[in-house]
Amino acid sequence: MNRLQQLFAEQGQSPWLDNLQRGYLTSGQLEDLVRQGVRGLTSNPTIFQKAIAGSTDYDDQFRSLAKGGSTVLNSYWQMVLQDITAALGVLAPVYEESEGGDGFASVEVAPELANDTDGTTAAARELHERINRPNLMVKIPATREGLPAIRQMTAERRNINITLIFGLPRYEEVIEAYLSGLEHAEGDLSGVASVASFFVSRVDTEVDRRLESIGTPEALALRGRTAVAQAKLAYRLFRDRFSGPRWEALAARGARVQRPLWASTSTKNPAYPDTLYVDELIGPDTVNTLPEATIEAFLDHGTPARTIDVGLDEAEAVLQQVAEVGVDLDEVSTKLEVEGVAAFEKSFDELIDALGSKAEALRHE
C-alpha cells in the first residue's frame, strides 16, 4: 500500500487530483492515478485554459465543431463536458465501491456568474441535467451571491463543490447554506454529496506578504503558519456543526456530512516543504485535492498520519498573533475571493479569445 492509499485506508482522507486534460483520458493516465489511490478530481477555468490552449489534443474536435457552425462558447463547453464525462466514467467504479462517498469529478459554472445568484443557480442546474451522472459535482464559488445558489442546489438534491473559501466566517455561512438546503430537500438524502473547498497556500502567500511588509521580528516569525492554523480551526468548526440535534435529524434521513476539501495545496514558497499542505491537514472526512507534482512528492516522502486536529490551541494562538501584529484576516479573505474570481474570469476570457482566433483561421483553410 503506497502513501496515497494509506491516506484513505488508515486516515479517512480522500486524495483527489487537482487537474484534468484530454491527454489524461486518452493515455490512460487518469486510470493509473486512480489505481495509485486518487479518488476524485477537480477542474476549474484555469485548468481548462491551460489544457486546451497548451496542447493540440483538442484541435480535431474544435475544428469539427467550428466547421459545423458551433459558436466558440458552445465549442468550449462541448470540449469541457467531453472531458468531464469521460473522467466521470473512469471514476465511476470508485463511486460505486464507496456507495456514493467518493469518485466525483467537479466542473465549475462560468466564472462571470460568480456574483449572479440566479445565473449561477440556472447554470448549475443545467450542467447537472446536461451531464446527468450521479458522481458529478458542480462547483459554485462561495461568494455572497453564491450562497443562495448553494442552498437551492442542495435543496434540489444536487451535488455541489463550493469553491474559493478563504476564511472562517464565510466557511460557516457555506455550512449553513448546505444544512438549510438539506432541510428543504424532500425524502431520502443519501444521494446528496457536497464538499467545501477551503483554499490554503494562497492564504499564506498573501499573509506572508503582509507580514514581510510589517517587518518586525514578531511578524516575520509568523510566516508560513496562518494557512494551516486556519484550516485546523475550519476542521474544528466542521466537527462542531455536523453534530448535535440539528445534524442528527438530517443524518436520520441519510444525509452525508459536507466534507472540507483542502484546495490550493501546492506550496508557492520554495522555502516551505513541498508536502506542507498535505502532511499538516490529514484527518477523517476530509478531501485533499492535489496537483501531480504534489502527488508525486507525497508518494515519495509524505507522512500519512493524522494531524488535522493536533495543536488546536497553537492554531488559535497563531491567528491571534497574526491579528496582533496588524494583519486583518477578514480583509485577506475578501481580497483573495475577489482575486480568485478575477483569475478564473481572466483564464476563461483568454481561452475564448484564443479559440475565436483559431476559429477565424479555420474558416480560411
C-alpha positions as a printed NumPy array, in Angstrom:
array([[  0.   ,   0.   ,   0.   ],
       [  1.502,   3.335,  -1.021],
       [  1.268,   6.603,   0.944],
       [ -1.643,   7.917,  -1.134],
       [ -3.648,   4.763,  -0.485],
       [ -2.78 ,   4.962,   3.211],
       [ -4.391,   8.404,   3.401],
       [ -7.805,   6.881,   2.77 ],
       [ -7.403,   3.387,   4.217],
       [ -5.819,   4.484,   7.502],
       [ -6.78 ,   8.149,   7.931],
       [-10.129,   8.511,   6.173],
       [ -8.921,  11.296,   3.862],
       [ -9.66 ,  11.157,   0.135],
       [ -6.892,  12.354,  -2.203],
       [ -8.256,  13.935,  -5.368],
       [ -6.416,  15.138,  -8.458],
       [ -6.429,  18.893,  -8.997],
       [ -6.259,  18.747, -12.789],
       [ -7.914,  17.395, -15.916],
       [ -6.849,  17.361, -19.539],
       [ -7.674,  15.296, -22.599],
       [ -4.309,  13.526, -22.58 ],
       [ -5.009,  12.032, -19.142],
       [ -8.05 ,  10.329, -20.614],
       [ -6.665,   9.171, -23.955],
       [ -3.389,   7.877, -22.485],
       [ -4.9  ,   6.039, -19.536],
       [ -3.018,   8.264, -17.092],
       [ -6.137,   9.061, -15.083],
       [ -6.887,   5.357, -14.716],
       [ -3.328,   4.834, -13.488],
       [ -3.697,   7.628, -10.93 ],
       [ -6.913,   6.033,  -9.675],
       [ -5.072,   2.74 ,  -9.273],
       [ -2.452,   4.61 ,  -7.215],
       [ -5.112,   5.942,  -4.858],
       [ -6.695,   9.043,  -6.424],
       [-10.399,   9.004,  -5.531],
       [-11.793,  12.022,  -7.42 ],
       [-10.787,  15.14 ,  -9.29 ],
       [-11.471,  18.828,  -9.573],
       [-11.272,  21.213, -12.502],
       [-11.671,  24.964, -12.951],
       [-11.496,  27.508, -15.784],
       [ -7.739,  27.994, -15.334],
       [ -7.12 ,  24.254, -15.572],
       [ -9.094,  24.043, -18.815],
       [ -7.436,  27.17 , -20.204],
       [ -4.035,  25.529, -19.751],
       [ -5.242,  22.183, -21.096],
       [ -6.963,  23.459, -24.248],
       [ -4.588,  26.296, -25.11 ],
       [ -1.468,  24.402, -24.144],
       [ -1.859,  21.279, -26.28 ],
       [ -3.071,  20.035, -29.656],
       [ -5.277,  17.38 , -28.029],
       [ -8.451,  19.376, -28.678],
       [ -7.699,  20.598, -32.204],
       [ -9.569,  17.916, -34.118],
       [-12.705,  18.273, -32.007],
       [-12.588,  22.058, -32.155],
       [-12.027,  22.035, -35.918],
       [-15.049,  19.778, -36.371],
       [-17.216,  21.933, -34.103],
       [-16.107,  25.197, -35.703],
       [-16.664,  23.972, -39.248],
       [-20.049,  22.652, -38.159],
       [-21.113,  26.159, -37.196],
       [-20.742,  25.874, -33.418],
       [-20.072,  29.128, -31.612],
       [-16.777,  29.478, -29.769],
       [-18.527,  29.435, -26.393],
       [-20.542,  26.344, -27.243],
       [-17.411,  24.653, -28.565],
       [-15.638,  25.35 , -25.282],
       [-18.383,  23.712, -23.284],
       [-18.561,  20.748, -25.672],
       [-14.836,  20.099, -25.147],
       [-15.029,  20.57 , -21.382],
       [-18.062,  18.361, -20.986],
       [-16.471,  15.602, -23.078],
       [-13.51 ,  15.571, -20.687],
       [-15.7  ,  15.679, -17.586],
       [-17.981,  12.922, -18.848],
       [-15.014,  10.687, -19.664],
       [-13.49 ,  11.365, -16.227],
       [-16.788,  10.51 , -14.562],
       [-16.654,   7.168, -16.348],
       [-13.145,   6.447, -15.105],
       [-14.176,   7.362, -11.555],
       [-17.498,   5.5  , -11.62 ],
       [-16.069,   2.31 , -10.045],
       [-14.783,   4.38 ,  -7.091],
       [-18.227,   5.958,  -6.732],
       [-19.916,   2.568,  -6.771],
       [-17.424,   0.884,  -4.438],
       [-17.737,   3.738,  -1.932],
       [-21.557,   3.741,  -2.211],
       [-21.574,   7.373,  -3.335],
       [-18.95 ,   8.602,  -0.919],
       [-16.19 ,   9.275,  -3.469],
       [-15.414,   9.034,  -7.178],
       [-16.555,  12.574,  -8.04 ],
       [-15.4  ,  14.908, -10.785],
       [-16.125,  18.633, -10.488],
       [-16.855,  21.172, -13.207],
       [-17.332,  24.869, -12.484],
       [-20.068,  27.216, -13.656],
       [-18.884,  30.062, -15.891],
       [-16.779,  32.435, -13.758],
       [-18.705,  35.502, -14.955],
       [-21.637,  34.236, -12.853],
       [-19.804,  34.432,  -9.508],
       [-21.846,  37.466,  -8.402],
       [-25.124,  36.416, -10.045],
       [-27.326,  34.219,  -7.843],
       [-29.988,  33.433, -10.43 ],
       [-27.449,  32.883, -13.196],
       [-25.385,  30.551, -11.031],
       [-28.448,  28.568,  -9.985],
       [-29.614,  28.147, -13.577],
       [-26.141,  27.232, -14.841],
       [-25.54 ,  24.67 , -12.089],
       [-28.921,  23.083, -12.727],
       [-28.251,  22.961, -16.474],
       [-24.853,  21.303, -16.015],
       [-26.357,  18.645, -13.743],
       [-29.173,  17.937, -16.156],
       [-26.962,  18.008, -19.242],
       [-24.326,  15.617, -17.873],
       [-26.741,  13.591, -15.728],
       [-24.215,  11.428, -13.883],
       [-24.565,  10.643, -10.167],
       [-20.866,  11.3  ,  -9.477],
       [-20.836,  14.815, -10.961],
       [-20.214,  17.789,  -8.687],
       [-20.842,  21.307,  -9.972],
       [-18.593,  23.976,  -8.482],
       [-20.176,  27.168,  -7.182],
       [-17.998,  29.97 ,  -5.764],
       [-18.573,  30.844,  -2.112],
       [-19.332,  34.47 ,  -2.879],
       [-22.128,  36.281,  -1.065],
       [-24.293,  35.787,  -4.16 ],
       [-23.282,  32.141,  -4.419],
       [-24.674,  31.175,  -1.008],
       [-28.375,  31.159,  -2.047],
       [-27.458,  29.111,  -5.127],
       [-25.675,  26.576,  -2.911],
       [-28.755,  26.348,  -0.695],
       [-31.088,  25.925,  -3.679],
       [-28.985,  23.291,  -5.429],
       [-28.719,  21.306,  -2.221],
       [-32.484,  21.547,  -1.739],
       [-32.812,  20.112,  -5.259],
       [-30.588,  17.217,  -4.134],
       [-27.742,  18.122,  -6.494],
       [-24.072,  17.527,  -5.669],
       [-22.175,  20.775,  -5.153],
       [-18.498,  21.61 ,  -4.653],
       [-18.309,  25.027,  -3.007],
       [-15.094,  26.702,  -4.109],
       [-12.999,  29.778,  -3.257],
       [-13.427,  29.679,   0.526],
       [-10.65 ,  31.693,   2.179],
       [-11.855,  32.464,   5.694],
       [-13.703,  31.005,   8.666],
       [-16.715,  33.389,   8.66 ],
       [-17.57 ,  32.567,   5.036],
       [-16.964,  28.872,   5.668],
       [-19.528,  28.97 ,   8.459],
       [-22.024,  30.536,   6.029],
       [-21.308,  27.783,   3.497],
       [-22.052,  25.103,   6.093],
       [-25.297,  26.876,   6.954],
       [-26.306,  27.026,   3.282],
       [-25.754,  23.268,   2.982],
       [-27.628,  22.394,   6.168],
       [-30.514,  24.678,   5.267],
       [-30.631,  23.209,   1.772],
       [-30.817,  19.697,   3.16 ],
       [-33.633,  20.728,   5.481],
       [-35.612,  21.982,   2.489],
       [-34.942,  18.865,   0.408],
       [-37.576,  16.171,   0.258],
       [-37.229,  12.478,   1.004],
       [-34.097,  10.401,   1.432],
       [-30.888,  12.45 ,   1.466],
       [-28.314,   9.698,   0.995],
       [-27.733,  10.571,  -2.67 ],
       [-26.672,  14.176,  -1.926],
       [-22.936,  14.86 ,  -1.624],
       [-21.012,  18.095,  -1.12 ],
       [-17.516,  19.347,  -0.376],
       [-16.443,  22.782,   0.843],
       [-13.175,  23.805,  -0.837],
       [-11.087,  25.719,   1.691],
       [ -8.079,  27.303,  -0.034],
       [ -4.768,  27.042,   1.752],
       [ -1.499,  28.122,   0.103],
       [ -2.938,  31.34 ,  -1.284],
       [ -3.699,  32.411,   2.28 ],
       [ -0.073,  32.004,   3.32 ],
       [  1.127,  33.811,   0.196],
       [ -0.983,  36.899,   0.955],
       [ -0.485,  36.873,   4.721],
       [  3.269,  36.346,   4.351],
       [  3.448,  39.326,   2.006],
       [  1.774,  41.469,   4.66 ],
       [  3.938,  40.102,   7.455],
       [  7.074,  40.89 ,   5.455],
       [  5.788,  44.403,   4.847],
       [  5.332,  44.866,   8.601],
       [  8.839,  43.539,   9.013],
       [  9.093,  43.202,  12.804],
       [ 10.684,  40.062,  14.279],
       [  7.291,  39.075,  15.705],
       [  5.65 ,  39.386,  12.271],
       [  8.404,  37.583,  10.391],
       [  8.287,  34.674,  12.838],
       [  4.664,  34.029,  11.804],
       [  5.361,  33.429,   8.117],
       [  4.03 ,  30.165,   6.713],
       [  1.842,  29.395,   9.711],
       [ -1.52 ,  31.065,   9.033],
       [ -2.996,  28.771,   6.376],
       [ -2.518,  25.537,   8.306],
       [ -3.737,  27.134,  11.54 ],
       [ -6.875,  28.447,   9.856],
       [ -7.575,  25.097,   8.186],
       [ -7.261,  23.279,  11.511],
       [ -9.83 ,  25.629,  13.019],
       [-12.049,  25.13 ,   9.969],
       [-11.98 ,  21.39 ,  10.674],
       [-12.96 ,  22.038,  14.282],
       [-15.867,  24.144,  13.028],
       [-16.844,  21.317,  10.673],
       [-16.899,  18.811,  13.515],
       [-18.961,  21.173,  15.647],
       [-21.591,  21.953,  13.   ],
       [-22.003,  18.383,  11.878],
       [-23.01 ,  17.144,  15.316],
       [-25.876,  17.713,  17.714],
       [-29.674,  17.501,  17.303],
       [-29.941,  19.526,  14.095],
       [-27.438,  17.351,  12.262],
       [-28.731,  14.122,  13.799],
       [-32.194,  14.83 ,  12.38 ],
       [-30.678,  15.18 ,   8.899],
       [-28.421,  12.159,   9.323],
       [-31.514,  10.108,  10.192],
       [-32.748,  10.924,   6.677],
       [-29.484,   9.664,   5.183],
       [-27.636,  12.986,   4.925],
       [-23.87 ,  12.958,   4.431],
       [-21.522,  15.477,   6.013],
       [-20.187,  18.199,   3.734],
       [-16.51 ,  17.284,   3.786],
       [-13.884,  20.004,   3.995],
       [-11.69 ,  19.927,   0.894],
       [ -8.201,  21.392,   1.154],
       [ -7.529,  23.242,  -2.092],
       [ -4.538,  25.167,  -3.427],
       [ -2.219,  22.69 ,  -1.717],
       [  0.955,  23.101,  -3.753],
       [  3.48 ,  25.206,  -1.849],
       [  4.095,  28.542,  -3.545],
       [  7.125,  29.373,  -1.398],
       [ 10.086,  27.072,  -2.215],
       [ 11.367,  27.584,   1.332],
       [  8.424,  25.531,   2.644],
       [  8.266,  21.707,   2.483],
       [  6.592,  20.567,  -0.728],
       [  4.137,  18.393,   1.22 ],
       [  3.369,  21.03 ,   3.888],
       [ -0.313,  21.402,   2.99 ],
       [ -0.825,  17.643,   2.873],
       [  1.144,  16.43 ,   5.897],
       [ -0.363,  19.046,   8.231],
       [ -4.008,  18.606,   7.175],
       [ -4.705,  14.878,   7.382],
       [ -7.841,  13.609,   9.084],
       [-11.106,  11.719,   8.613],
       [-13.983,  13.024,   6.499],
       [-11.719,  15.351,   4.505],
       [-10.533,  15.649,   0.912],
       [ -7.187,  16.991,  -0.279],
       [ -7.052,  17.945,  -3.953],
       [ -3.506,  17.741,  -5.279],
       [ -1.683,  18.705,  -8.475],
       [  0.515,  15.98 ,  -9.964],
       [  3.77 ,  17.355,  -8.536],
       [  2.34 ,  17.294,  -5.008],
       [  1.009,  13.764,  -5.527],
       [  4.477,  12.636,  -6.597],
       [  6.098,  14.392,  -3.63 ],
       [  3.687,  12.838,  -1.157],
       [  4.108,   9.372,  -2.665],
       [  7.85 ,   9.789,  -2.262],
       [  8.199,  11.321,   1.2  ],
       [  4.828,  12.306,   2.664],
       [  3.714,  11.287,   6.138],
       [  0.216,   9.739,   6.237],
       [ -0.554,  10.4  ,   9.903],
       [ -3.494,  12.23 ,  11.484],
       [ -2.599,  15.871,  12.056],
       [ -5.723,  17.927,  11.349],
       [ -6.844,  18.21 ,  14.973],
       [ -3.395,  18.333,  16.561],
       [ -2.282,  21.644,  18.07 ],
       [ -5.6  ,  23.497,  18.049],
       [ -4.563,  25.782,  20.894],
       [ -1.449,  26.69 ,  18.952],
       [ -3.563,  27.326,  15.837],
       [ -5.767,  29.735,  17.769],
       [ -2.667,  31.47 ,  19.128],
       [ -1.209,  31.873,  15.631],
       [ -4.321,  33.597,  14.303],
       [ -4.428,  35.837,  17.362],
       [ -0.774,  36.77 ,  16.92 ],
       [ -1.278,  37.463,  13.211],
       [ -4.051,  39.886,  14.148],
       [ -1.966,  41.492,  16.887],
       [  0.892,  42.349,  14.503],
       [ -1.578,  44.06 ,  12.197],
       [ -2.874,  41.559,   9.607],
       [ -6.664,  41.616,   9.163],
       [ -7.661,  38.095,   8.072],
       [-11.174,  39.173,   7.076],
       [ -9.601,  41.693,   4.722],
       [ -7.247,  38.997,   3.421],
       [-10.101,  36.569,   2.681],
       [-12.142,  39.255,   0.896],
       [ -9.157,  40.212,  -1.248],
       [ -8.387,  36.597,  -2.131],
       [-12.01 ,  35.901,  -3.051],
       [-12.11 ,  38.865,  -5.432],
       [ -8.748,  37.875,  -6.924],
       [ -9.804,  34.246,  -7.258],
       [-12.935,  35.114,  -9.206],
       [-10.964,  37.566, -11.366],
       [ -8.267,  34.974, -12.113],
       [-10.833,  32.439, -13.31 ],
       [-12.564,  35.093, -15.41 ],
       [ -9.237,  36.081, -16.959],
       [ -8.376,  32.475, -17.845],
       [-11.826,  31.932, -19.318],
       [-11.74 ,  35.146, -21.378],
       [ -8.224,  34.46 , -22.649],
       [ -9.198,  30.986, -23.791],
       [-12.369,  32.16 , -25.514],
       [-10.341,  34.859, -27.317],
       [ -7.739,  32.294, -28.392],
       [-10.424,  29.923, -29.63 ],
       [-12.062,  32.778, -31.507],
       [ -8.819,  33.491, -33.351],
       [ -8.367,  29.808, -34.112],
       [-11.934,  29.555, -35.417],
       [-11.338,  32.513, -37.698],
       [ -8.224,  30.867, -39.096],
       [-10.101,  27.626, -39.695],
       [-12.693,  29.455, -41.779],
       [ -9.932,  30.338, -44.233],
       [ -8.456,  26.856, -44.568]])
